[in-house]
Amino acid sequence: MIKDMMFLPMYDFVLVKEIEEEVTTDGGLILSASEKESGRFAEVVRVGLGGLNKDGSRRPMAVTEGDIVTYSPNAPKRKIKSEGQTFLLLTELEIYGVYKDVK
């Protein structure tokens, strides 16, 4: 039953799908999952609403759905099953950066 349900991350958590194969972006950048020293690659599937500041206001997320990101190879492996697939759950701080095509 749970495998058919949609998972929605809370706060500053980000649900990602690992990129296992080599991917070439529209701008020609080649991303390879084998580069374990510098980080791993994933596509952002869903994002939480953002963490809370001390005053209770919400901190906006720096990533959006569809972004290609690199994250720490030492990040905890929080595996989440949702909609018949397996995803990783990262915190925003475990993400090193976002790849954007330069045109």
C-alpha positions as a printed NumPy array, in Angstrom:
array([[  0.   ,   0.   ,   0.   ],
       [  2.697,   2.541,   0.971],
       [  4.681,   1.846,  -2.223],
       [  1.812,   3.344,  -4.245],
       [  1.602,   6.515,  -2.141],
       [  3.309,   9.865,  -2.875],
       [  5.984,  10.967,  -0.381],
       [  6.125,  14.689,   0.433],
       [  9.277,  15.851,   2.258],
       [  9.033,  18.135,   5.292],
       [ 11.034,  21.261,   6.155],
       [ 14.436,  21.368,   4.381],
       [ 14.385,  17.778,   3.125],
       [ 14.773,  17.037,  -0.587],
       [ 13.616,  13.841,  -2.339],
       [ 15.999,  12.893,  -5.17 ],
       [ 16.392,  10.128,  -7.75 ],
       [ 20.001,   9.013,  -8.111],
       [ 21.517,   9.297, -11.569],
       [ 23.162,   5.947, -12.193],
       [ 24.317,   6.466, -15.767],
       [ 26.209,   9.183, -17.588],
       [ 23.995,  12.141, -18.496],
       [ 24.698,  14.968, -20.943],
       [ 22.875,  18.222, -20.225],
       [ 21.448,  20.44 , -22.974],
       [ 24.558,  22.609, -22.688],
       [ 26.872,  19.629, -23.323],
       [ 28.021,  19.05 , -19.723],
       [ 28.64 ,  15.322, -19.096],
       [ 27.73 ,  14.119, -15.611],
       [ 28.988,  10.708, -14.534],
       [ 27.824,   8.798, -11.442],
       [ 31.29 ,   7.213, -11.171],
       [ 32.897,  10.434,  -9.869],
       [ 32.571,   9.358,  -6.228],
       [ 35.354,  11.58 ,  -4.882],
       [ 33.657,  14.865,  -5.754],
       [ 30.067,  13.848,  -5.119],
       [ 27.096,  11.988,  -6.506],
       [ 24.472,  13.215,  -8.958],
       [ 20.696,  13.17 ,  -8.663],
       [ 17.546,  14.76 , -10.01 ],
       [ 15.338,  16.602,  -7.538],
       [ 11.886,  15.002,  -7.455],
       [ 10.22 ,  16.935,  -4.603],
       [ 11.248,  19.544,  -2.043],
       [  9.975,  20.456,   1.391],
       [  8.629,  23.908,   2.183],
       [ 11.939,  25.023,   3.746],
       [ 13.402,  25.176,   7.222],
       [ 12.275,  27.561,   9.932],
       [ 14.221,  30.627,  11.048],
       [ 14.453,  31.531,  14.755],
       [ 11.598,  34.022,  14.329],
       [  9.351,  31.304,  12.87 ],
       [  9.506,  32.541,   9.287],
       [ 10.154,  29.973,   6.565],
       [ 13.524,  29.868,   4.795],
       [ 13.022,  29.356,   1.029],
       [ 14.579,  26.305,  -0.605],
       [ 17.499,  26.803,  -3.004],
       [ 16.557,  23.806,  -5.179],
       [ 13.433,  23.1  ,  -7.204],
       [ 11.89 ,  20.02 ,  -8.772],
       [ 13.769,  18.93 , -11.898],
       [ 17.144,  20.387, -10.836],
       [ 20.237,  18.217, -11.348],
       [ 22.308,  18.374,  -8.167],
       [ 25.515,  16.95 ,  -6.771],
       [ 25.576,  15.801,  -3.165],
       [ 28.04 ,  14.468,  -0.632],
       [ 29.069,  10.834,  -1.168],
       [ 29.076,  10.632,   2.656],
       [ 25.442,  11.713,   2.989],
       [ 23.317,   9.229,   4.957],
       [ 21.509,   6.756,   2.713],
       [ 17.921,   7.524,   3.685],
       [ 16.063,   5.39 ,   1.157],
       [ 12.383,   6.137,   0.605],
       [  9.975,   3.98 ,  -1.396],
       [  7.266,   5.959,  -3.13 ],
       [  5.082,   5.289,  -6.154],
       [  6.844,   1.972,  -6.833],
       [ 10.339,   3.543,  -6.987],
       [ 13.241,   4.027,  -4.572],
       [ 14.489,   7.557,  -3.855],
       [ 17.007,   9.18 ,  -1.524],
       [ 16.039,  11.737,   1.091],
       [ 18.68 ,  14.44 ,   1.595],
       [ 18.761,  17.625,   3.613],
       [ 19.386,  20.807,   1.658],
       [ 22.755,  21.138,   3.442],
       [ 23.931,  17.781,   2.019],
       [ 23.583,  19.163,  -1.519],
       [ 26.763,  20.799,  -2.838],
       [ 25.184,  22.621,  -5.76 ],
       [ 22.851,  22.728,  -8.742],
       [ 23.86 ,  22.29 , -12.393],
       [ 22.347,  24.886, -14.699],
       [ 22.768,  25.022, -18.479],
       [ 24.498,  28.142, -19.73 ],
       [ 23.081,  29.26 , -23.043]])
